[in-house]
Amino acid sequence: MGRFYGERIKAGELTLDDVPKLWRAVTEKWLDSN
């Protein structure tokens, strides 16, 4: 799910604020490594 949200953020479809709190830390980690 981190990758899913990370790809959406990179595509400009979402912002980190749109990511559910449950997945925010995982998404931030994915964004840092990619």
C-alpha positions, 0 to 999 in steps of 0.5 A: 500500500505504501507503493500504491500511495507513493506512486499516486503522490508522484503522479500528482493525484494525491498529497501525503495529507490524503493518505490514511493515517494507517499508511502514512508512515509506510508511504513516507518510507517508500517515498524516501527510498524511491 
